[in-house]
């Protein structure tokens, strides 16, 4: 009987760990996407500024 209780307890622990790991991955993915979007916007802005500087020296 103790082995059965231990087995069930270990199964519950493994299930809980799987839920925790899945939850931990979600915010991280969202954070990475947010940072990517922010960096992409900053690079686009910098490229636009460079284009304006180049046009200013040519015209």
Secondary structure, 3 states (H helix, E strand, C coil): CHHHHHHHHHHHHHHHHHHHHHHHHHHHHHHHHHHHHHHHHHHHHHHHHHHHHHHHHHC
